Every structure is written in structure tokens, then in C-alpha cells.
Amino acid sequence: MNAPRRLAAALLSAVLVLGLAACAPGLPETVVPGTTVTAGWSGELTSTNAAADPTSGNIDVAAATRGGFGRVVSGDYVPDPSFGTVTIVSESPFTVRYDLAEPTWSDGIPLDAADLLLAWAAASGLLNQDAAGTGSTEAADVLVPVVDEFARSIDVTYPQPISDWQQRIDVAVPAHVVAQRAFGQDDPMEAKQALLTAIRNRDATAIAPLVDVWNDAFAVPEEGEPASDLLLSSGPFRVDSVQRDAEGQSVTLVPNASYRGPVAPKVATIRLVPAGPDPIAEIGDRLDVAQVAPLAANAAPIDALERRDIPIATTHDGTVWALLLRPAGLFATPAARAAFLRAVPARQLIERGGGDWASSYTSSSSMLTAPGTRAYDIATEDSGFDAALTGADDAAGERTAAGVAAGTPVCVLFDRRSEFASGAFAGLRDAAQEAGWSAVDCGTDDVDSALGQNGWDAVITRVPIPQTAGDVAAQWGTGGSSPLVGVTDAERDALIAQLAETTDVYAARDVRAQIEASIVRAAVALPIAVNPVITVTDTAVTGVTPRDGAAAPLTWDVAQWAVVP
């Protein structure tokens, strides 16, 4: 190339760079340069594809870096129209339209129908790996969605109505990145077209590399930084770096300049760092925010911070402490089970188990819903829990009427390492003794192993509060994958199947309440209290509003975080 042509090419390149720079979005005006919030974190980022690897740490980061059609807050689904809309377009066959607004990835590539179709393929099982590492065949009979590339939408027809239709499609990773890596293409739009063609045609050969990329490519390396294309964001923040040192992994988040969601970021940098052995002592110094368990050792330090007007928030982690009975042997009959549960006041277990933190444990009357939600109010109103399982006027008489002799031993499992479980057992033992029951200490350091053996009668344990109909089926359905107790009920199975196909939120609450009532009638579980999480925030930071539940309880709304001027 001669000099004039080299000069012309250089000028053209400069013009293109300037043009791209002029089109590139700047940081939101809401961001205050130089501001940083450091949060103590017990998680770890192992993959930037939380849909393929849904660990708590990956979900935490995804909450800050991924947009979506909506999210669940206080038990209710809250849509995000800035990302798109989800609507039922046909009841029979049941068809749902997932329609994007105008979100973009942080590299400027718009989200479109290819991103939605990739998310559908993942949700339908098309991208699952079988034992040989190839695509799953479980989705072979699923109807491929109708794609509208111009409108950036897909219409998904499901075999039957589904209760979680609003949340079924999760755009977890960029389709253009998956397709570029799978097909070896440089142009993102051409790569998207190749992805659309592969999935629409159910081309097993073309889908195979998509399966590999989806499941493996987004893993965070143990050494070094992830590739930049694996860190693209559609949410308010993006991952800037992932670092490790002797203390553990740290993740640095910075605002996503392309984000145009409902709330713009305010902080220039958020650092998720190892919480350390004593995070409370480091609030206001190394840490601005930390979440801790309500342990006896934390009570005095947190009380001291509260006296200095340090904000303290109490939420729950999505689990409920419960007393579960094994429906066999001593507790083979509902009458014996009900007599024992009615003899145990949950408040006494909370007082003894919670100790100095007892007031932070919110009592619960439900195994299927969380206090503070509308679904809980309906479940507790309709289930008959209070009348059936609390407030025995003559606990000893009920035991005798159930055919259980005074002094009959009840082997109670619990985790000796848990302050709450150990204290709750002491409360149970004392209360049961007054009614003529003899609660035997069967505490262990390995409750899961002990539950698989015979010989125990009851267990004090934490149970995940089911979020979906599938979760309910796993815990309480016949043949469920994670059964809490071995009791079966054909009527409950039918209700669980009905819940899975109930698309109206109000009707779903009523069905869930009926399932709750069936659990109450079985007298196999006494919910005690939801398990608290304590969030401490330095006064230099505002907008930190922890959320109940297990999914991103701290990072779910990081766009609201701000540093006090």
C-alpha cells in the first residue's frame, strides 16, 4: 500500500472510531464519579451464565448484570416494561408472547428474537447435556416458537398451561456471543441468524456446539480474567474484573453505559469482596455492607452499631424452621402426630432457639408460603392451621386419646452445630414433658445422613419455602424428588398438578392454600419461624434494601445504592 492510500485508510479508520465513539452511550448522569460501595460477600462467581450454573454467587452477580421481563418482590411478580412484555395470546393452545422493548447488551448489540429463542431452547431442555455431553432429547416433541425478528418477539406454545409463564424465558447470556463461539463467526448478526436457523430447524449437528458453549464457555477461570465477551451485560452494572487473593475471590462491578432500565446506577464501582471472619467489626472501615446470620456472638456488636444509628435490616433467607414428623412407628396415625404437635408451642421454640435474636424470628403458620406475602395471608386463613395444630387445652389427654402412653420416648433429630436448632430442641423437650411425652436428644452433626436411617421420630430442620409448583411437587407430591416426609395423598397430588397449570395469580393462591390445608390435615409438620438474615449498612451508603428469599437477597436492586455526599 502506498503512502496516500495508507493515509486515506488511517483517516477512514479514525472517522469510524470517532463515529462509534459518538454513538456509544455515556454513563448515566446519575453516576457519581469516584464513588465506591464495598459489600462483604460469601459467594463466588463461577460462571457468567447463571441459567446453566445457578449457584447463589452466580445468581447474585446476574441480578446486577442481567435485565429481565420482571422479578419477584415480596412474593409478587413485578414486570419491567423497559425490558419487554409477556402476554398470553391464546388460552387454547396455551401460547405466550415474549416481546422485547429495546434493551441492548453492553457492547451495543441489541437484544432480539435470537436471544429469546436461545433462552427458550435452554428452558425447554434443548441445551441440556446428556451423559455423552451432547444435546438432550427431552425437548424433542416441544413445538418451536414462532419468531418475529422485526418485532423482536417469540410466541411460545406450551403443551399445557403453566403457572410460571411470566418467568419461563430468562435471557441469561448474549445469543451473538454463544453463536459466534459455537460457529466460529466474526459478524454478530450473521452468527445470530445461524443460531435462529439451527434451532428453528432442530438441526442436531448445528445445535451441538451451542450446547457446548451454553454449558461450558461461560465458566470463570480459576486463574486470570474471563474473556471480555463473556462479561457482557444487559443490566444496570457489568463485571469489570474478577480477582483472587489469599482471602478469596473479589468481583468488581461498574455501570453498564448501555443500560436504559427503570433505575439508573448511582455508584461508580461496587466491589463484592470476601466478608471475612468478623464482617460486623469492619463496617465503616473495609466494608460498607454485610449480611450475617443471627448468632449469639453477633448480638452485642450489632446492638452497639444500632445505638450509633447504623441501619440494621432483618429479612429471611427463604427457609422456614419446622418440626417434621416421620409418619411411621410411633407417629403412624394422624391422631398421634396431631397430639404431639399440639403439645409443642412454636413460640417457646423460637424463644429458646433464637435467644437474644428471638424477636428477629418471624413466626410462621405455613410450609408453602412466606410471612409478609399475600399468598401467606390466604394460606393461613384457609388452611385451618390454628384450630388443628395449636393451642391444646388438654395436651396430656389428647396424647392418651391417641393411644400413646405417658413417657413414650420420641427421638428428635436436630443439627447440634445450629444454635437455633439446639435451643429449639430444649424448648420442645420441656414443653413435651408437660404433656407426658419424652423427647430424646438425637442431635447429630450430619442430619441429612441420619434422616436416611430408621429410628428417628421427629426432626427440627430448615426447609426451603417452595417458590414454584415444581418445588411444591418435589417436597409434598407422591414420588417427589426432595420429599420432606413420606406421607402420600392423592388429593394433594391432584391439587399440585392443578397448581402447575393455574395461570392466574389469584386462583394460584387459592389452590396453594388448599394444598396447605392438606398438609395441616396430615399433621406431619409444624412450621416454626422463617430463618432471619441481618443486613448492616454503613451510614455512608443509602438505598440498600435487602430482599426476602434465597435469590440475590442483597444485590437484587443495586441500581438504588448510592454514596452519601
SVG drawing of the C-alpha trace seen along z (x, -y; Angstrom):
<svg xmlns="http://www.w3.org/2000/svg" viewBox="-60 -16 64 65">
<polyline fill="none" stroke="black" stroke-width="0.4" points="0.0,0.0 1.4,-3.4 1.6,-6.4 -1.5,-8.2 -3.6,-5.1 -2.2,-4.3 -3.1,-7.9 -6.6,-7.6 -7.1,-4.3 -5.9,-5.8 -8.2,-8.8 -11.1,-6.4 -10.3,-4.4 -10.2,-7.5 -13.6,-8.6 -15.1,-5.2 -13.7,-5.2 -14.9,-8.8 -18.3,-7.8 -18.6,-4.8 -17.5,-6.8 -20.1,-9.5 -22.8,-6.8 -21.6,-5.0 -23.7,-5.8 -22.1,-7.7 -22.5,-6.8 -25.8,-7.8 -25.8,-11.3 -26.9,-9.7 -23.5,-8.1 -21.2,-10.0 -17.6,-9.6 -15.2,-8.1 -17.8,-6.6 -17.4,-3.0 -19.5,-0.7 -17.8,2.5 -20.1,5.3 -19.0,8.4 -19.9,11.4 -19.9,15.1 -20.5,16.1 -18.2,16.8 -18.7,16.2 -18.1,19.5 -20.0,18.7 -21.5,15.7 -24.3,18.0 -26.4,18.3 -29.1,20.2 -26.6,23.0 -24.9,22.9 -27.4,21.4 -25.3,21.1 -26.1,18.4 -23.0,16.4 -23.7,16.6 -27.3,15.5 -26.1,12.6 -24.0,11.3 -26.7,12.0 -29.1,9.8 -26.8,6.9 -25.8,7.6 -28.9,9.0 -32.2,7.4 -35.4,9.4 -39.1,9.3 -39.7,8.9 -38.8,10.1 -40.5,11.4 -40.7,9.0 -42.5,9.9 -43.9,12.9 -45.4,11.0 -44.2,10.8 -43.3,7.2 -42.9,6.7 -40.2,4.5 -41.7,2.9 -38.3,1.3 -37.1,4.8 -40.3,6.0 -43.7,7.5 -45.1,11.0 -48.7,11.7 -50.9,14.7 -52.1,14.5 -54.1,17.8 -55.6,19.9 -56.0,23.0 -53.5,23.9 -51.7,22.1 -49.5,19.5 -47.4,16.8 -45.7,13.9 -42.3,12.7 -41.8,9.3 -38.7,7.3 -38.7,3.5 -35.3,2.1 -32.7,3.4 -29.1,3.8 -26.1,5.6 -23.2,3.6 -21.3,4.0 -24.1,2.1 -25.7,5.2 -29.5,5.1 -31.3,8.0 -33.6,9.5 -35.5,12.7 -32.3,14.7 -31.7,14.0 -35.3,15.0 -35.0,18.2 -31.8,19.2 -33.4,18.6 -36.4,20.8 -34.1,23.5 -32.4,23.6 -35.7,23.5 -37.2,26.3 -34.2,28.6 -32.8,28.4 -29.4,27.3 -29.1,29.8 -26.2,32.1 -26.7,35.9 -24.1,38.3 -22.2,38.2 -22.1,34.4 -24.5,33.9 -27.8,32.1 -30.7,33.6 -33.6,35.3 -36.1,34.5 -37.4,31.5 -37.8,33.4 -41.6,33.0 -41.7,29.4 -43.1,27.0 -40.5,24.5 -41.7,20.9 -43.0,18.6 -40.3,16.0 -40.9,12.4 -37.4,10.9 -38.7,7.5 -40.8,7.2 -38.1,8.9 -40.6,11.3 -41.4,15.0 -44.7,16.8 -44.2,20.0 -47.0,22.6 -46.8,24.9 -48.3,28.4 -50.5,27.2 -50.9,24.0 -48.0,23.3 -48.2,21.3 -44.8,19.6 -45.3,18.4 -44.1,14.9 -40.7,16.1 -40.1,19.0 -37.9,17.1 -34.6,15.9 -32.2,14.2 -29.1,15.2 -26.3,14.7 -26.0,12.9 -27.1,15.0 -24.5,13.4 -21.7,14.4 -22.9,18.0 -23.3,18.3 -20.0,16.6 -18.2,19.0 -20.2,22.0 -20.0,21.4 -16.7,19.5 -18.2,16.4 -17.0,12.9 -20.1,11.0 -22.6,10.9 -25.7,10.6 -24.7,13.4 -24.0,15.5 -27.5,14.8 -29.0,15.8 -27.1,19.1 -28.4,19.7 -32.0,18.9 -31.7,21.3 -30.2,24.1 -32.9,24.0 -35.8,23.4 -34.8,26.4 -33.9,28.6 -30.6,29.2 -28.9,31.6 -25.5,31.1 -25.7,27.3 -27.2,27.3 -24.4,29.5 -21.8,26.7 -24.5,24.4 -24.9,26.9 -21.2,26.9 -20.9,23.1 -24.0,22.7 -22.9,25.2 -19.1,24.7 -17.9,21.5 -19.1,19.0 -17.2,20.7 -14.9,18.3 -11.3,19.5 -9.5,20.2 -6.7,18.0 -6.8,14.9 -9.7,12.8 -12.7,14.1 -12.8,13.1 -14.5,9.7 -17.3,11.2 -18.3,13.4 -18.8,10.4 -21.4,8.6 -24.3,7.1 -27.9,6.2 -28.5,5.0 -27.5,1.8 -24.0,3.0 -21.4,5.1 -18.5,7.2 -15.3,5.2 -12.9,7.7 -12.7,10.9 -9.7,11.3 -8.4,13.7 -6.1,13.4 -5.4,15.2 -8.7,14.1 -10.8,15.4 -12.5,14.0 -13.5,10.4 -15.8,9.2 -15.8,5.6 -19.0,4.1 -19.2,0.9 -22.2,-0.8 -23.3,0.5 -23.4,-2.5 -25.9,-0.9 -28.5,-0.2 -31.7,-2.1 -33.8,-0.4 -36.2,-1.9 -33.5,-2.9 -30.1,-4.2 -27.0,-3.3 -25.7,-5.9 -22.4,-4.4 -19.3,-4.2 -17.9,-1.0 -19.4,1.8 -17.0,4.4 -18.1,7.8 -15.3,9.0 -14.9,11.8 -16.8,10.9 -14.0,12.2 -14.3,13.8 -15.8,10.8 -17.6,8.6 -19.5,6.6 -16.3,5.2 -15.3,4.0 -18.4,2.0 -17.4,-1.6 -13.8,-0.6 -13.2,2.2 -16.9,2.9 -19.9,0.7 -22.5,3.5 -22.6,7.0 -25.2,9.7 -24.8,12.1 -26.6,14.8 -28.3,14.1 -25.7,15.7 -25.2,15.1 -21.7,13.7 -23.2,11.0 -25.8,9.8 -23.7,7.3 -21.7,5.9 -24.8,5.3 -26.6,3.8 -23.6,1.4 -23.8,0.4 -27.6,-0.2 -27.0,-2.5 -24.9,-4.6 -27.7,-4.8 -26.1,-2.2 -29.0,-0.9 -29.9,2.7 -32.4,4.6 -33.9,8.0 -35.2,10.2 -35.4,14.0 -33.4,16.4 -36.3,18.2 -36.3,21.1 -38.6,22.0 -37.7,23.8 -40.1,26.6 -40.7,29.7 -41.4,32.6 -42.7,36.0 -41.9,39.4 -45.3,40.9 -44.3,44.4 -43.9,46.3 -44.9,44.0 -46.4,41.5 -48.1,43.8 -51.5,42.3 -52.6,38.7 -54.1,38.6 -50.7,39.3 -49.0,36.8 -51.5,34.1 -51.4,34.7 -47.6,34.2 -47.6,31.1 -50.4,29.5 -48.3,30.1 -45.4,28.1 -45.9,24.3 -43.9,22.8 -43.3,19.6 -41.4,21.4 -39.2,23.0 -38.5,19.5 -37.6,18.1 -35.2,20.9 -33.8,21.2 -33.5,17.5 -32.1,16.4 -31.1,12.8 -32.3,12.8 -35.7,14.3 -37.5,11.1 -35.9,11.4 -37.5,14.7 -40.9,14.1 -43.2,16.9 -44.9,18.8 -48.0,20.9 -47.2,22.2 -44.9,24.7 -45.6,23.3 -45.6,19.5 -43.6,16.8 -44.9,14.4 -45.4,10.9 -46.9,12.1 -50.5,12.1 -50.3,15.8 -49.3,16.4 -52.3,14.4 -54.7,16.5 -53.0,19.8 -53.1,19.2 -56.7,18.1 -57.9,21.1 -55.6,23.9 -57.2,24.4 -53.7,24.5 -54.5,22.7 -57.5,24.9 -55.8,28.1 -52.3,27.9 -52.0,25.2 -53.4,24.4 -54.2,27.8 -56.4,27.3 -55.5,30.8 -52.3,31.9 -51.9,34.9 -55.5,36.0 -55.0,35.8 -51.9,37.9 -53.8,40.6 -56.7,40.5 -54.3,41.1 -53.2,44.3 -49.7,43.1 -48.6,44.0 -47.0,41.4 -43.3,41.3 -43.1,42.7 -39.7,41.7 -39.7,39.5 -36.3,39.5 -35.8,35.9 -33.1,35.2 -31.5,31.8 -28.2,30.2 -26.1,29.8 -24.0,27.2 -27.0,24.9 -27.7,22.5 -31.3,22.3 -31.9,26.0 -30.2,26.8 -32.2,24.2 -35.4,25.2 -34.9,28.8 -34.5,27.7 -37.8,25.8 -39.5,28.8 -38.2,31.2 -39.6,29.1 -42.9,28.4 -43.4,32.0 -42.6,33.3 -45.5,31.3 -47.9,33.3 -46.3,36.7 -44.1,37.0 -40.4,37.8 -38.3,36.0 -35.0,37.8 -31.9,35.9 -30.9,37.5 -28.9,34.5 -26.2,35.0 -23.6,33.2 -25.0,34.9 -28.8,34.5 -29.0,35.5 -27.3,38.8 -29.4,39.5 -32.6,38.8 -31.8,41.7 -31.8,44.2 -34.6,45.6 -35.0,45.0 -35.9,41.3 -39.4,39.9 -39.1,36.1 -36.6,33.6 -36.1,29.9 -34.7,28.6 -34.8,25.7 -36.9,26.3 -36.8,24.2 -40.1,22.4 -41.2,23.7 -41.4,21.0 -42.9,22.9 -45.4,25.7 -42.4,27.9 -40.9,27.1 -44.2,28.0 -44.3,31.3 -40.7,32.1 -41.4,31.6 -45.0,32.8 -46.0,34.8 -46.0,38.6 -42.6,39.6 -41.2,36.1 -37.5,35.6 -37.0,33.9 -39.6,35.3 -39.8,33.8 -41.8,36.7 -43.1,40.0 -46.8,39.3 -48.8,39.5 -52.2,38.0 -53.9,38.5 -56.0,35.3 -52.9,33.3 -51.2,34.7 -54.2,33.6 -54.0,30.1 -50.3,29.9 -51.0,30.8 -53.7,28.2 -51.3,25.6 -48.8,26.3 -51.4,25.4 -53.0,22.4 -52.0,19.2 -54.0,16.7 -52.1,15.5 -55.2,15.1 -56.5,18.6 -53.0,20.0 -53.0,18.6 -56.3,20.4 -55.0,23.7 -51.8,23.3 -53.9,22.7 -55.8,25.9 -52.5,27.8 -51.5,26.2 -54.7,27.4 -54.0,31.0 -50.6,30.8 -52.3,29.5 -54.7,32.4 -51.8,34.8 -50.3,33.4 -46.7,34.1 -45.3,30.6 -45.2,27.7 -43.8,24.5 -42.0,22.5 -40.3,19.4 -38.6,18.1 -34.8,18.0 -33.5,14.4 -30.7,12.6 -29.3,9.5 -28.1,6.7 -25.8,4.0 -25.2,0.9 -22.8,-1.9 -24.3,-5.4 -22.2,-6.5 -24.4,-4.4 -28.1,-4.6 -30.6,-2.7 -29.6,0.8 -32.9,2.7 -32.3,6.4 -34.9,8.8 -36.5,11.8 -35.6,15.2 -32.6,17.0 -32.3,15.4 -29.9,12.4 -31.2,11.1 -28.6,8.3 -27.8,7.5 -31.3,7.6 -31.6,3.8 -28.0,2.5 -29.0,-0.3 -30.6,-2.0 -27.3,-2.0 -25.8,-5.5 -23.0,-7.1 -24.0,-9.9 -22.4,-13.1"/>
</svg>
